């Protein structure tokens, strides 16, 4: 893979702090929110060759590709995330999908730390 990451500060190991999933129906009304705290073994490693390796507390390991679509948008496998926060200690990835026909919105947040 020739492509190198345009944002080196994402590289390396991040621990999963928590994930948040929200359902809105109608679009501006939150009807369900689930927050899950990361366990000690939950982490993801972003490598310079554009692969990401996720580790789960139960020992399972998964390798996927990632790609910067622009400075603030990251695609991991087929999921598109906005980078809402990136510091040397925190990474917040935000994904949302709006279904106009059903007047619904779904939000998924991944909060990582190191």
MMTF fields as JSON, N, C-alpha, C and O atoms, coordinates in Angstrom:
{
  "mmtfVersion": "1.0.0",
  "mmtfProducer": "UNKNOWN",
  "numBonds": 455,
  "numAtoms": 456,
  "numGroups": 114,
  "numChains": 1,
  "numModels": 1,
  "chainsPerModel": [1],
  "groupsPerChain": [114],
  "chainIdList": ["A"],
  "bondAtomList": [4, 2, 8, 6, 12, 10, 16, 14, 20, 18, 24, 22, 28, 26, 32, 30, 36, 34, 40, 38, 44, 42, 48, 46, 52, 50, 56, 54, 60, 58, 64, 62, 68, 66, 72, 70, 76, 74, 80, 78, 84, 82, 88, 86, 92, 90, 96, 94, 100, 98, 104, 102, 108, 106, 112, 110, 116, 114, 120, 118, 124, 122, 128, 126, 132, 130, 136, 134, 140, 138, 144, 142, 148, 146, 152, 150, 156, 154, 160, 158, 164, 162, 168, 166, 172, 170, 176, 174, 180, 178, 184, 182, 188, 186, 192, 190, 196, 194, 200, 198, 204, 202, 208, 206, 212, 210, 216, 214, 220, 218, 224, 222, 228, 226, 232, 230, 236, 234, 240, 238, 244, 242, 248, 246, 252, 250, 256, 254, 260, 258, 264, 262, 268, 266, 272, 270, 276, 274, 280, 278, 284, 282, 288, 286, 292, 290, 296, 294, 300, 298, 304, 302, 308, 306, 312, 310, 316, 314, 320, 318, 324, 322, 328, 326, 332, 330, 336, 334, 340, 338, 344, 342, 348, 346, 352, 350, 356, 354, 360, 358, 364, 362, 368, 366, 372, 370, 376, 374, 380, 378, 384, 382, 388, 386, 392, 390, 396, 394, 400, 398, 404, 402, 408, 406, 412, 410, 416, 414, 420, 418, 424, 422, 428, 426, 432, 430, 436, 434, 440, 438, 444, 442, 448, 446, 452, 450],
  "bondOrderList": [1, 1, 1, 1, 1, 1, 1, 1, 1, 1, 1, 1, 1, 1, 1, 1, 1, 1, 1, 1, 1, 1, 1, 1, 1, 1, 1, 1, 1, 1, 1, 1, 1, 1, 1, 1, 1, 1, 1, 1, 1, 1, 1, 1, 1, 1, 1, 1, 1, 1, 1, 1, 1, 1, 1, 1, 1, 1, 1, 1, 1, 1, 1, 1, 1, 1, 1, 1, 1, 1, 1, 1, 1, 1, 1, 1, 1, 1, 1, 1, 1, 1, 1, 1, 1, 1, 1, 1, 1, 1, 1, 1, 1, 1, 1, 1, 1, 1, 1, 1, 1, 1, 1, 1, 1, 1, 1, 1, 1, 1, 1, 1, 1],
  "groupList": [{"groupName": "UNK", "atomNameList": ["N", "CA", "C", "O"], "elementList": ["N", "C", "C", "O"], "formalChargeList": [0, 0, 0, 0], "bondAtomList": [1, 0, 2, 1, 3, 2], "bondOrderList": [1, 1, 2], "singleLetterCode": "X", "chemCompType": "L-PEPTIDE LINKING"}],
  "groupTypeList": [0, 0, 0, 0, 0, 0, 0, 0, 0, 0, 0, 0, 0, 0, 0, 0, 0, 0, 0, 0, 0, 0, 0, 0, 0, 0, 0, 0, 0, 0, 0, 0, 0, 0, 0, 0, 0, 0, 0, 0, 0, 0, 0, 0, 0, 0, 0, 0, 0, 0, 0, 0, 0, 0, 0, 0, 0, 0, 0, 0, 0, 0, 0, 0, 0, 0, 0, 0, 0, 0, 0, 0, 0, 0, 0, 0, 0, 0, 0, 0, 0, 0, 0, 0, 0, 0, 0, 0, 0, 0, 0, 0, 0, 0, 0, 0, 0, 0, 0, 0, 0, 0, 0, 0, 0, 0, 0, 0, 0, 0, 0, 0, 0, 0],
  "groupIdList": [1, 2, 3, 4, 5, 6, 7, 8, 9, 10, 11, 12, 13, 14, 15, 16, 17, 18, 19, 20, 21, 22, 23, 24, 25, 26, 27, 28, 29, 30, 31, 32, 33, 34, 35, 36, 37, 38, 39, 40, 41, 42, 43, 44, 45, 46, 47, 48, 49, 50, 51, 52, 53, 54, 55, 56, 57, 58, 59, 60, 61, 62, 63, 64, 65, 66, 67, 68, 69, 70, 71, 72, 73, 74, 75, 76, 77, 78, 79, 80, 81, 82, 83, 84, 85, 86, 87, 88, 89, 90, 91, 92, 93, 94, 95, 96, 97, 98, 99, 100, 101, 102, 103, 104, 105, 106, 107, 108, 109, 110, 111, 112, 113, 114],
  "secStructList": [7, 7, 7, 7, 7, 1, 7, 4, 4, 4, 7, 3, 3, 3, 3, 3, 3, 3, 3, 3, 3, 3, 3, 3, 3, 1, 6, 6, 1, 3, 3, 3, 3, 3, 3, 3, 3, 7, 7, 6, 6, 7, 3, 3, 3, 3, 7, 6, 6, 1, 3, 3, 3, 3, 3, 7, 6, 6, 1, 7, 3, 3, 3, 3, 3, 3, 3, 3, 3, 3, 6, 6, 3, 3, 3, 3, 6, 6, 3, 3, 3, 3, 3, 3, 3, 3, 7, 1, 1, 3, 3, 3, 3, 3, 3, 3, 3, 3, 3, 4, 4, 4, 6, 3, 3, 3, 3, 3, 3, 3, 3, 3, 3, 7],
  "xCoordList": [0.844, 0.0, 0.875, 1.718, 0.674, 1.53, 1.067, 1.875, -0.242, -0.762, -0.33, -0.464, 0.18, 0.552, -0.495, -1.188, -0.598, -1.59, -1.264, -0.104, -2.316, -2.083, -2.119, -1.823, -2.47, -2.599, -1.865, -2.473, -0.569, 0.22, -0.179, 0.137, -0.869, -1.222, -2.244, -2.462, -2.875, -3.827, -3.093, -3.649, -1.851, -1.122, -0.855, -0.723, -0.779, -0.444, -1.653, -2.71, -1.477, -2.482, -3.392, -2.94, -4.694, -5.714, -6.53, -6.896, -6.815, -7.68, -9.124, -9.383, -10.056, -11.465, -11.956, -11.979, -12.35, -12.917, -14.393, -14.836, -15.152, -16.571, -17.125, -16.559, -18.244, -19.022, -20.401, -20.9, -21.005, -22.351, -23.171, -22.744, -24.339, -25.246, -26.556, -27.114, -27.032, -28.26, -29.219, -28.807, -30.499, -31.547, -32.472, -32.913, -32.759, -33.653, -34.837, -34.658, -36.052, -37.248, -38.365, -38.857, -38.804, -38.259, -36.809, -36.216, -36.256, -34.817, -34.267, -33.135, -35.053, -34.521, -34.959, -34.777, -35.538, -35.992, -35.267, -35.427, -34.462, -33.717, -34.673, -35.354, -34.726, -35.621, -34.855, -35.408, -33.582, -32.817, -31.344, -30.829, -30.663, -29.228, -28.583, -29.029, -27.535, -26.819, -25.336, -24.716, -24.784, -23.364, -22.681, -23.119, -21.612, -20.874, -19.438, -18.761, -18.991, -17.625, -16.67, -16.943, -15.547, -14.544, -13.939, -13.812, -13.566, -12.88, -11.367, -10.899, -10.616, -9.159, -8.467, -7.479, -8.981, -8.309, -8.837, -8.402, -9.77, -10.354, -9.486, -9.325, -8.929, -8.085, -8.052, -8.495, -7.519, -7.303, -5.944, -5.537, -5.249, -3.936, -4.047, -4.37, -3.774, -3.72, -2.276, -1.4, -2.024, -0.667, -0.453, -1.406, 0.815, 1.146, 0.826, 0.693, 0.699, 0.372, -1.129, -1.594, -1.888, -3.327, -4.142, -5.235, -3.6, -4.403, -4.666, -3.865, -5.793, -6.165, -6.433, -7.151, -5.857, -6.049, -6.809, -6.354, -7.983, -8.753, -8.656, -8.744, -8.472, -8.336, -9.51, -9.827, -10.154, -11.235, -10.783, -9.892, -11.42, -11.056, -11.113, -10.379, -11.999, -12.132, -11.033, -11.019, -10.11, -8.99, -9.13, -8.181, -10.299, -10.452, -9.73, -9.651, -9.202, -8.412, -8.965, -9.255, -9.109, -9.609, -8.764, -8.448, -8.403, -7.621, -8.47, -9.083, -8.507, -9.277, -8.432, -7.393, -8.885, -8.216, -8.882, -10.067, -8.098, -8.694, -8.13, -7.091, -8.831, -8.5, -8.987, -10.095, -8.167, -8.639, -9.333, -8.719, -10.611, -11.326, -10.996, -10.963, -10.756, -10.206, -9.65, -9.573, -9.263, -8.612, -9.467, -8.946, -10.792, -11.652, -12.568, -13.479, -12.323, -13.196, -12.362, -11.42, -12.735, -11.99, -12.936, -14.04, -12.501, -13.3, -12.578, -11.428, -13.269, -12.724, -13.569, -14.761, -12.936, -13.652, -14.68, -14.291, -15.978, -16.974, -17.727, -18.689, -17.291, -17.962, -17.24, -16.011, -18.015, -17.436, -17.645, -18.773, -16.55, -16.579, -16.019, -15.045, -16.651, -16.082, -15.163, -15.51, -14.009, -13.109, -13.54, -13.246, -14.24, -14.773, -13.736, -13.777, -12.808, -11.757, -10.525, -10.621, -9.372, -8.118, -7.032, -6.595, -6.601, -5.479, -4.49, -4.719, -3.407, -2.462, -3.036, -2.493, -4.14, -4.721, -6.12, -6.568, -6.813, -8.207, -8.474, -7.953, -9.299, -9.799, -11.278, -11.675, -12.095, -13.54, -14.003, -13.909, -14.511, -15.029, -16.551, -17.146, -17.17, -18.624, -19.198, -18.742, -20.195, -20.866, -22.358, -22.921, -22.992, -24.446, -25.09, -24.508, -26.302, -27.06, -28.468, -29.105, -28.947, -30.307, -31.134, -30.741, -32.268, -33.199, -34.377, -35.297, -34.327, -35.348, -36.748, -37.678, -36.898, -38.23, -38.884, -40.107, -38.051, -38.59, -38.483, -38.94, -37.869, -37.653, -36.89, -37.246, -35.832, -35.021, -33.554, -33.07, -32.87, -31.425, -30.768, -31.282, -29.627, -28.856, -27.457, -26.846, -26.952, -25.632, -24.794, -25.274, -23.526, -22.6, -21.327, -20.705, -20.949, -19.745, -18.738, -19.086, -17.484, -16.396, -15.428, -14.859, -15.25, -14.342, -13.125, -13.237, -11.953, -10.699, -9.759, -9.859, -8.851, -7.91, -6.56, -6.46, -5.534, -4.243, -3.471, -2.368],
  "yCoordList": [-1.19, 0.0, 1.234, 1.409, 2.082, 3.255, 4.41, 5.204, 4.495, 5.687, 5.761, 4.797, 6.9, 7.117, 8.009, 8.773, 7.902, 8.698, 10.187, 10.585, 11.016, 12.47, 13.05, 14.23, 12.252, 12.795, 11.887, 11.014, 12.092, 11.15, 11.079, 10.096, 12.097, 12.077, 10.992, 10.704, 10.385, 9.31, 7.974, 7.03, 7.911, 6.64, 6.129, 6.902, 4.805, 4.195, 3.596, 3.421, 3.287, 2.556, 3.494, 4.425, 3.223, 3.958, 2.966, 1.903, 3.311, 2.487, 2.96, 4.156, 2.01, 2.373, 2.885, 2.147, 4.158, 4.741, 4.346, 3.791, 4.647, 4.271, 4.426, 5.125, 3.755, 3.99, 4.462, 4.095, 5.285, 5.78, 5.585, 5.969, 4.991, 4.816, 5.531, 5.353, 6.345, 7.11, 6.927, 6.897, 6.804, 6.743, 7.934, 8.23, 8.614, 9.766, 9.476, 9.058, 9.702, 9.526, 10.341, 9.963, 11.449, 12.041, 12.493, 12.371, 13.018, 13.293, 14.088, 13.855, 15.025, 15.858, 15.399, 16.129, 14.19, 13.688, 12.391, 11.365, 12.472, 11.288, 10.31, 10.663, 9.068, 8.081, 6.964, 6.267, 6.797, 5.718, 6.083, 6.608, 5.806, 6.086, 4.96, 4.607, 4.4, 3.33, 3.677, 3.921, 3.695, 3.995, 2.755, 2.195, 2.342, 1.151, 1.568, 2.155, 1.263, 1.592, 0.521, -0.674, 0.961, 0.023, -0.788, -0.306, -2.027, -2.874, -2.725, -2.134, -3.266, -3.073, -3.5, -2.889, -4.544, -5.057, -4.516, -4.948, -3.574, -3.018, -1.878, -0.85, -2.072, -1.016, -1.126, -2.118, -0.086, -0.099, 0.51, 1.482, -0.072, 0.437, 0.879, 0.078, 2.171, 2.684, 2.627, 3.246, 1.887, 1.723, 2.605, 2.971, 2.943, 3.848, 3.246, 3.982, 1.922, 1.293, 1.277, 0.557, 2.077, 2.246, 1.014, 0.781, 0.236, -0.818, -0.443, 0.237, -0.898, -0.68, -2.05, -2.866, -2.291, -3.578, -3.307, -2.557, -3.938, -3.756, -5.01, -6.139, -4.765, -5.832, -5.722, -4.635, -6.853, -6.849, -7.548, -8.398, -7.167, -7.682, -9.209, -9.83, -9.817, -11.282, -11.982, -13.21, -11.206, -11.805, -11.801, -12.149, -11.413, -11.417, -10.221, -9.144, -10.44, -9.444, -9.326, -10.334, -8.106, -7.898, -6.841, -5.802, -7.116, -6.159, -5.609, -6.371, -4.282, -3.637, -2.543, -2.158, -2.047, -0.916, 0.376, 0.397, 1.456, 2.763, 3.743, 3.502, 4.853, 5.814, 7.183, 7.309, 8.216, 9.583, 10.076, 10.127, 10.442, 11.023, 12.508, 13.068, 13.132, 14.494, 14.652, 13.678, 15.876, 16.08, 15.671, 15.31, 15.733, 15.478, 14.264, 14.038, 13.492, 12.352, 11.095, 11.079, 10.06, 8.811, 7.684, 7.575, 6.851, 5.683, 4.451, 4.191, 3.694, 2.45, 1.342, 1.228, 0.527, -0.459, 0.299, 1.056, 0.126, 0.844, 1.887, 2.487, 2.098, 3.057, 4.406, 4.465, 5.481, 6.823, 7.575, 7.726, 8.041, 8.753, 10.161, 10.376, 11.112, 12.449, 12.437, 11.884, 13.044, 13.191, 14.463, 15.567, 14.308, 15.467, 16.027, 17.204, 15.169, 15.644, 14.776, 13.55, 15.417, 14.682, 15.471, 16.52, 14.952, 15.542, 14.402, 13.281, 14.675, 13.586, 12.579, 11.485, 12.942, 12.054, 11.536, 10.541, 12.2, 11.862, 11.802, 12.604, 10.832, 10.736, 10.41, 9.408, 11.277, 11.077, 10.953, 11.901, 9.759, 9.483, 9.466, 8.85, 10.147, 10.342, 9.876, 10.291, 9.015, 8.534, 8.784, 8.539, 9.27, 9.395, 9.141, 9.373, 8.66, 8.328, 8.852, 8.599, 9.592, 10.111, 9.428, 9.387, 8.901, 8.303, 9.263, 9.249, 10.103, 11.15, 10.558, 11.063, 9.49, 8.917, 8.445, 8.473, 8.012, 7.521, 8.577, 8.356, 9.74, 10.804, 10.277, 10.563, 9.5, 8.907, 9.282, 9.515, 9.332, 9.553, 8.571, 8.301, 8.046, 7.119, 7.698, 8.13, 7.709, 8.273, 7.225, 6.535, 7.12, 6.211, 6.986, 7.555, 7.005, 7.722, 6.717, 5.803, 6.902, 6.098, 7.066, 7.94, 6.899, 7.759, 6.92, 5.905, 7.38, 6.654, 7.557, 8.782, 6.938, 7.724, 7.01, 5.818, 7.759, 7.108, 7.785, 7.354],
  "zCoordList": [0.0, 0.0, 0.0, 0.879, -0.98, -1.126, -0.254, 0.228, -0.056, 0.599, 2.061, 2.815, 2.436, 3.837, 4.495, 3.823, 5.79, 6.509, 6.43, 6.535, 6.239, 6.209, 7.612, 7.795, 8.596, 9.944, 10.926, 11.545, 11.064, 11.866, 13.324, 13.995, 13.839, 15.256, 15.599, 16.775, 14.581, 14.864, 15.067, 15.628, 14.607, 14.609, 16.016, 16.966, 16.126, 17.398, 18.077, 17.471, 19.349, 20.11, 20.883, 21.549, 20.776, 21.518, 22.321, 21.819, 23.564, 24.408, 24.226, 24.095, 24.22, 24.117, 25.466, 26.451, 25.499, 26.711, 26.81, 27.815, 25.732, 25.713, 24.302, 23.462, 24.067, 22.857, 23.287, 24.351, 22.435, 22.703, 21.43, 20.341, 21.578, 20.454, 20.795, 21.877, 19.846, 20.076, 18.908, 17.748, 19.228, 18.216, 18.401, 19.511, 17.295, 17.304, 16.384, 15.24, 16.897, 16.078, 16.687, 17.751, 16.078, 14.852, 15.012, 16.084, 13.918, 13.838, 15.024, 15.448, 15.565, 16.662, 18.042, 19.016, 18.149, 19.445, 19.799, 19.139, 20.865, 21.311, 21.98, 22.943, 21.466, 22.078, 22.787, 23.638, 22.433, 23.063, 23.067, 22.08, 24.174, 24.282, 25.058, 26.15, 24.489, 25.175, 25.214, 24.179, 26.406, 26.572, 27.141, 28.145, 26.489, 26.933, 27.233, 26.389, 28.424, 28.833, 28.331, 28.443, 27.779, 27.279, 28.412, 29.537, 28.104, 29.087, 28.912, 27.939, 29.864, 29.893, 28.597, 28.192, 27.948, 26.754, 25.439, 24.372, 25.501, 24.279, 23.748, 24.405, 22.549, 21.985, 20.466, 19.888, 19.835, 18.393, 18.107, 18.743, 17.145, 16.741, 15.287, 14.41, 15.036, 13.672, 13.204, 13.807, 12.131, 11.617, 10.39, 9.702, 10.123, 9.015, 7.652, 6.674, 7.566, 6.274, 5.996, 5.111, 6.759, 6.57, 6.982, 6.466, 7.91, 8.521, 9.975, 10.617, 10.467, 11.863, 12.466, 11.888, 13.619, 14.295, 15.586, 16.451, 15.697, 16.93, 17.786, 17.303, 19.063, 20.058, 21.018, 21.501, 21.291, 22.269, 23.533, 23.52, 24.62, 25.934, 25.998, 26.767, 25.176, 25.196, 24.401, 24.313, 23.818, 23.105, 21.596, 20.893, 21.072, 19.619, 18.998, 19.59, 17.782, 17.074, 15.658, 15.015, 15.181, 13.826, 13.129, 13.708, 11.886, 11.114, 9.98, 9.233, 9.849, 8.787, 8.16, 8.698, 7.021, 6.372, 6.822, 7.155, 6.825, 7.059, 6.056, 5.441, 5.902, 4.864, 5.304, 5.827, 5.098, 5.336, 4.079, 3.013, 4.189, 3.055, 2.945, 1.85, 4.087, 4.164, 5.581, 6.33, 5.949, 7.252, 8.442, 9.497, 8.263, 9.42, 9.229, 10.025, 8.178, 7.898, 7.672, 6.88, 8.386, 8.378, 7.981, 8.515, 7.047, 6.709, 7.235, 6.88, 8.09, 8.627, 8.033, 8.317, 7.206, 6.407, 5.573, 4.684, 5.826, 5.024, 5.848, 5.368, 7.079, 7.961, 7.87, 7.913, 7.745, 7.635, 8.945, 9.414, 9.526, 10.802, 10.633, 9.911, 11.309, 11.436, 12.656, 13.7, 12.515, 13.662, 14.378, 13.921, 15.503, 16.229, 17.202, 17.559, 17.625, 18.536, 18.328, 18.265, 18.222, 18.126, 18.835, 18.36, 19.979, 20.704, 20.938, 20.483, 21.637, 21.921, 22.915, 23.07, 23.596, 24.604, 24.25, 24.819, 23.318, 23.031, 21.534, 20.759, 21.146, 19.779, 19.864, 20.459, 19.256, 19.267, 17.826, 17.046, 17.478, 16.144, 16.198, 17.083, 15.245, 15.248, 13.914, 12.848, 13.988, 12.784, 12.948, 14.014, 11.893, 11.98, 10.636, 9.576, 10.723, 9.521, 9.717, 10.74, 8.715, 8.774, 7.684, 6.518, 8.086, 7.128, 7.008, 7.826, 5.962, 5.798, 5.711, 6.338, 4.936, 4.702, 6.0, 6.139, 6.944, 8.221, 9.324, 10.446, 8.996, 9.973, 11.194, 12.337, 10.925, 11.988, 11.822, 10.715, 12.945, 12.921, 13.884, 14.969, 13.466, 14.283, 14.442, 13.464, 15.662, 15.959, 16.684, 17.584, 16.27, 16.946, 17.252, 16.355, 18.51, 18.944, 19.481, 20.229, 19.085, 19.657, 20.321, 19.668, 21.627, 22.389, 22.775, 23.461, 22.309, 22.57, 23.357, 23.296, 24.093, 24.895, 24.939, 24.648, 25.307, 25.57, 26.683, 27.02]
}
